[in-house]
Amino acid sequence: MDRSLYIAMSGAKQTLLAQTTNANNLANLQTPGFKSDLEQFRSMPVFGAGYPTRVYAMTERPGTDLSQGGMETTGRDLDVAIQGEGFIAVQASDGSEAYTRAGDLRVTPEGLLQNGAGLQILGQDGPISIPPAEKLTIAGDGTISIIPLGANASALAVIDRIKLVKPALADLEKLSDGLLHGKDGQPLAASADVNLAQGVLEGSNVNAIAAMVGMIELARNFELQTKVMKNSDENSAVSAKLMQMA
């Protein structure tokens, strides 16, 4: 009976972990550029002294769905979306270089160019700073041009160029900060083959219907596992009582 109890217990635990991932996907349904995480279950034998007659359930994240999200035309000068493949380089909270598809950019009061998550956008030589300007334009290759504050419309000045990369998807991994990083931990080289569209924003690629169906299935699976645990406990109690009578 301990076998069924152990299997059900581990299955219930892993179901909760999978539900956490699914809930995180749903919570980011409206997050620009968000890429949903994938989950899968598999059985693993418990190795130890003797023959491995016990198994446990294990959930694992085989990867991230890097497919493109829906495109929305906003008309906002600081909204950009990558057309086709590629990523925008940003500075992660630990100072390392990371990559995202979130192009909801903004300029802070200090003049730093960030995305909606507050991450610094990287240029050719580090984080990009924007001086006071009448108008800001982002070209298809990521070049940032401004009309300085108080200058006429013909006084166009190039400030920097957003670092855009186009690595093989197999060379990227999504870490706990929600950003994509190179598997070797080294910064990727900029690519001239990535194009930006200004005034457009890429949304999340989470499928709301599939995520809701997955949530219901996981909830039912957890309920089933807890019922098995309860039945196993009841059978164990009855067996112990029979042994006492004997």
N, C-alpha and C positions, 0 to 999 in steps of 0.2 A: 504493500500500500504506500510505502514511502516513495516508491518510484512515481506513481501517479501524482502524489502530492508535490514532489520536487518539480516534475515537468510542468504542472499547472502553475506553481508558484513562479518559476522562471518565465513562463509564458505571459503571466499577468504583468510581471515587472517590465518585460521587454515591450509589451503592448502599450504600457504607459509611456515609455520612452518614445515609441513611434508616434503616439498621440501628441506628444510635446512637439515633435518636428512638424507634424501635420498642422498643429495649431499655430506654429510660428509662420508657416507658409500662408495660412489664412490671414494672420495678423498683418502680413505684408502685401496684401492684395492690392493696395493702392500705393505702394512704395515704388517710386520711379526706378527702373532698371533692376529691380529685385529678381534674383534667379532662385527658383524653388529647389529645395533639397529632396533627394530621393531616399526611400527606405525599403528594406527588404528583410524578411525573416529567413532563418535556416536553423536546422537542428545540429547541435554539436555534442559529441560524446564526452562524458566526464571521465577523464583519465586519472588513474591513481593505482593503488595497490589492487591487484587482481584484474579480472576481465572488465572492460568498460560497459557495464550493463545499464548505466544511467545516462540519460541525455538531458540536455537543457536547450531552451529556445534562445536564440540570439538575434538581435536586430542590428543591422549595420547600414551605413550610408554608402552605397556603391558609387555615389557621385552626385553631381549637381546638374540640373537641367539648364543648359546654357542656350536654349533656343531663344529667339528674339521675342520680346513682348510687343504688345500693340503700340502703334504710333499715334500720337495725338498732336494736332497742330494747335499751338498756343499763341503764336505771334509775338511771344516775349523774346526780346533780344538776347537774354541770358539763358534761354532754354536751348539746349543742343541735343541732338540724337545722332548716334553712329548709324550710318547707312551700310548695312551688310555686316561683315565681321570686323572685330576690333574692340578695343577697350580704352578707357581714359585712365591715365596714370594719376594716382592720388597719394597723399602721404598718410599712412595709417597712424593710429594713436601712439604706437611705439616708435614712430619715426621711420619705419621701413616703407619701401615702395609697394603699393598695392594697386589693384585694377578694378574698375567698375564700369557699368553702363549707365549709371545715374548721371544725367546731364542737366539737372535742375540747379544751375549755377547762380551765385549771388556774390556781390561785393560787400565785404564787411566795412564798418565805419573806419577801420584801420587800412582799408584798401586791399585786403587779401581776397583772392578769388577762391571761393569754396563751393561745394555742392550742398544740397539740402541737408545732408547728414553732418555738416560742419567739417568735412574733410578738405584739406588744402589741395587745390589742383596744381599739378606739377607742370612746369614748362621745360625749357631747354637747360636751365641751370638751377632748378629747384622750384620752390613754391612761387606762384605768380602773384605779383603786386600790380594793382591798377591805380594809376594816379587819377585825381579828379578829372572828369571828362563830361563833355556835353553829350556825346554819343559813343557807344561801344559796338563794334562789329566783329563777329567771329567768322572767318572764312572757312571754306570746306576742308582745308588742310590743317585747321586749328590755329591759324595765325590771328592774333588779336590786334585790332587796330582801333584807335580812339581819335576823337576830335577833342583836344585839350580844352579844359574849362576856360571860357572867355575867348577862344580862338574862332576864326571863321571856318566855314564848312570845307574849305579846300585844304586846311591844315591837318591832314590825316597823318597820324604817327603810329608806326608799328611798335607794339609794346613787347610782345613775347609770342610764343607758339605753344599751344597745349600739346603735351606729350601724348601721342597716340601709339598704341602697340597692337600688333596682330600676330600673337604667338599661336602655335598649335594648341588646340584645346586640351590635348592630353598633357601638356606641360603646365597646366594650371590646376590649382586646388583651392577650394573654399575653406577658410579657417574659421575659428570661433568668432572672429570680429565681423563676419558676414561679408568679407571682401575676398577677392581672388588674389592669390599670390603665386609666384613662380615656384615650382616644386623644388628647385635647387636653391631657393632663397636669394638669388641674385636678381638685380634689376634687369628688365628686358630692354632690348634696343628699340628705339623709336622706329616707326614704320611710316613710309610716305604713301602706303596703299590704303590708308583708312580715311574715310570721308565723313565730315560732319554736316548736318543740316541744321541751320539756325531757325529758331522759332518752332521747333518740334521737340517733343518729349517722348521717350520710350517708357512705357508702363511696365508693371510686373508681368511675368509670364506665368503666374499662378492661375491654374484653371479652377475657378471657384466651385463649380459643380462637382468636379472630380475630388476636390479637397473635402467638400461636405459629405460626399458619399463615403470617402475614406474614413472620415471621422465617425460616421455611423457604424461602419463595419468594424472599426477598432473598438468602439464602445461595446458592441455586441460580443466581440471576441473576448474582451476583458470580463464581461459578465459570465460568459461560458467558463472561463478559467476559474473564476471565483466559485462557481457552482461545483466544479470538479474538486476544488480544494475542500469545500464544505462536505461533499459526499465522501471524500477520502477520510476526512476527520471523523465523520459519523461511523463509517465502516470500521475504522480503527478502534473507536470506543466500543462498538458491539463485539468485536473480536476479543478485546481485552476482558469484557464482561463474561464472554463464553469461556475464556481460559480460567477465570476465577471460579466459575461454576464447576468446571472440570476438576 
